């Protein structure tokens, strides 16, 4: 069930920028088809702001992730004329509700699921004008590539900008250091074979090898599966499939090896036996309570784990099938968008730029969100304590950038593929009711029907 939360912070001062505009003035995003002519950089005259009149921003966020709300709190501290009315839902609910919410009651800022269908239906504001006004087009192109779409919502990876990231997240493997020591794990595995050996040793020691949720409409077995896909194959063909490039397929020999390997883990009993009934929150609770050695998850939990289990959790990128092979993993912006008919689009765009450029906001992204902020490479970065999970995930992100191993999430290929195909098929695989071969054939067939191939 969704809830509305009104958050107000005491006025701690107001930061004025050159060229401040009233919130109701037209900004570069007010015409979705024409780019701005106001120049680049938020400090230039004509760049949109939130003005200095009282304004209430409507936002739709994901339950259980504190960073977006922490950012809105800090924003109100710096801009006390802006308050926030925040609705929160689980990601599965947002995935199902996004088209209706954006059509009927568009928020000013919304956590987004897959965006192709939303763009196709005209529900997301074209951000090209804002990108020019704020200088987002000067950022590394790879940061925004996944948020660009062509006419009609496809292909992804090129065309106009329709969304923005609050940070740049990635996935990998968290591990409990006490349990790792118990089974003799002295360093992260350097190959898939070494990881398999650690799973077997954990099971022999009476430790659940992997705590992983797979319940609900958006299950989590897609995380280990995609890491296995990266171990066996190159990220390029997977990205082509996610970006809906012509002729792309997920049903490839290397991906079949990945699903077969996942099936071997299932048959060996390496996952929590309640995985198909476990939601995300339960997985986190079990892992924090020491209920398993490994957990496939994203760096957005780094700050939480540093707080809950200081010094007790480590992180590593999933290894290649061959020792010393290049590493690849899911790495994508934490995606937010502005509804086409948002009442306060300029303020929302100003907030998105502030998140990437303000030192305090970037500190929140790292310390609360646990991942790398968006923006220019030389933008200020807060100091991170050595030995923390956050330090390890930031270092892993730098390694992925060096190896050019970033992939979007396989659940983002279409608006329905996560809830209607990946999750039920992986649940059936876990229950012993599906084969690896048929799983890939079914997902590919569902994909083709959804993209019209």
Steps between C-alpha positions, in 0.01 A plus 500: 500500500630843413531778749549873490760668713532874541853601593601849603836615623582815694652777293877467512575762242431557135748452221432745216629437152559756229201532274238376750158460342156480651380141517217564260717640222550294187829310495695310242293190564167673451500415131577132476615520141721809493839527675577797716690801371602616847849356491664246731552493872253549784658832596428663164214744467192322373572159650193382692487494879233450763463875552446654842124463537356210706471185290395143581660227294314174447724194486451125461787298650587137566438364850803391700763720335586804712723694260229684296327622816834595658570709189161674519565580866837653417346689208237657727774589748673697226180622331242539777231628264479147355317226690425147388190283492639148461317181410684170537432152362692180445672482162264226379206732566670792327570276200132414472367848580741723307292552182180575689668730753683698231181531296251581776697680772853564372753562777771762463763235565459124477710189546468327164485139388584422137441817296445396135123458522466813714673703229299330225180601680618861545505481880855625567633850436776536243801633694717615209441866576595454864810304397616797297410759763672319786791359303406133539611450140855567624494196730655169388261365238491157665321643803194598299506246217254265668255789549488604135229371267415537135166603355223280633707379793750283314774424459649592834852630527457780245272793431347742749544498877187401692629419849781576743686305768527596865823300499672230298439162661651157442453146623730234632534265795489598866644253752497454876862518616445286810343218300768539231770452762311199634529318165856614432427772244796736521441702182226552243488223238706559185295268278158342475653167604632657820157648571340158449752352745405758763132414455573133559715572804231720651239229455729240657548732798125532552492860369241609243720584200273763337218703650299624201141613470288371213148574617243748378456646154860620466721225637872515562636191323557724199799641694706179526384396153631816335825474691536149360419630153784749542732223613434292189452762229561856386282789625443647151243247371311518829484879480383475138212281616410732787517803267268323251750503214374326186566126498620483860429185699549385857492135391872454433741214579685700767177607669382139496820405685415769754145371560629143522755607759230676702292181477796302635513732803127452553522120479801500736294685763723807509212747539280559800221241466235772543635711211178488297302633797761756607465872426783754486455625857510146638818428307666807647388408851634146465833614363544764770416237763777273370264262321723438200849543356427677171234735364473629143395863531586858410726766645191694609517286817863588578421789734233295676734205551780726622257629761338169594813281491804730515811316390314170465404502130712486186419541130646371175417497132386161378797325339536387141471136401871523421744622763628845403219562252347844458226580748150619416193571707172687508580868530236763436363831623243488779233620260262789567284694260265798475144447387407666171226697677694565821391823670855583613727359232757780519547451874527124451772550237680746726489238778648234269785733407555591867526130589790460257682827566449606863775374739253424781272313261790296363596413857147368560525293181819336626435470873130409483473358149836324506572566133663746264321830429420608146675797342836615374806286580665782697193576714571492877497159669469455877771312686404139568638304792736227391382147570130579471261330260445837335872533428498153342196567280639833380828330410309225319310762301828652387621155392187438294547837330861407419398158361206652305285232660179690579170339404146616551269269694337219299172586673502839322462364149127575487246635743346157564795261462598507870162427658346296221793293377832501688351470848242224438743302284776519763251407771404195294869414453553514877193279553631242251220570253706662223812409303778745416442452127127568519551792735706691245268408214198621698660829603610567141152425370343731758754770411422480130128527561554804723732693268314400184794322340 
